[in-house]
Amino acid sequence: MRVLLPSTEDRATVHRIIYDELCVGIVRDESRRAYQDVISRFEGAEGIILGCTEIELLITQADVPLPVFPTTRLHVEAAVERAIL
């Protein structure tokens, strides 16, 4: 397995949207499209890790053709499962 990372420019876009918009409650379609553009450049990717809590405010499975792995939701589900066992 190979891990793909966004380019330096794409990381700057992702970072700006998280901190300048999502962290202050701004969710814009334009930013969703920017994330979709970043994701579209992951040639050969088999899935996308949404590795920041705020990204789930912007991107859902319906927004991209690849499987998404929303880490916040996955952690919560694992904690609940562990708690009830």
SVG drawing of the C-alpha trace seen along z (x, -y; Angstrom):
<svg xmlns="http://www.w3.org/2000/svg" viewBox="-24 -33 29 40">
<polyline fill="none" stroke="black" stroke-width="0.4" points="0.0,0.0 1.2,-3.5 0.0,-6.6 -0.7,-9.6 -0.4,-13.2 -1.6,-16.4 0.9,-18.7 2.3,-21.6 -0.2,-23.9 -3.1,-21.6 -2.1,-21.2 -2.1,-25.0 -5.6,-25.1 -6.8,-22.3 -5.2,-24.1 -6.7,-27.5 -10.2,-26.1 -10.0,-24.2 -8.8,-27.1 -10.2,-30.2 -13.6,-28.7 -14.6,-25.4 -13.2,-26.2 -15.3,-29.3 -18.5,-27.7 -18.2,-28.7 -19.2,-26.0 -19.0,-27.1 -19.8,-25.2 -16.7,-26.8 -14.6,-25.2 -16.3,-21.8 -15.4,-22.1 -11.8,-23.0 -11.6,-19.8 -13.1,-17.8 -10.4,-19.1 -7.7,-18.1 -9.2,-14.7 -9.5,-14.3 -5.7,-14.6 -5.1,-11.4 -4.6,-9.2 -4.7,-5.6 -6.2,-6.2 -8.5,-3.6 -10.0,-5.8 -9.8,-9.2 -9.1,-9.6 -10.9,-12.6 -8.3,-13.1 -9.6,-16.3 -12.9,-16.7 -13.9,-19.8 -13.5,-18.2 -16.7,-16.1 -18.6,-19.4 -17.6,-19.9 -17.1,-16.5 -19.3,-13.4 -19.4,-10.1 -21.9,-11.7 -19.3,-14.4 -16.6,-12.1 -16.4,-8.9 -13.9,-7.2 -14.7,-5.6 -14.2,-8.1 -13.0,-7.3 -14.2,-10.0 -11.8,-9.5 -14.0,-11.3 -17.0,-9.0 -14.8,-5.9 -13.3,-6.8 -16.7,-7.4 -18.1,-4.1 -15.1,-2.2 -15.4,-3.8 -19.2,-3.0 -18.5,0.6 -15.8,1.0 -18.0,-0.6 -21.0,1.8 -18.9,5.0"/>
</svg>
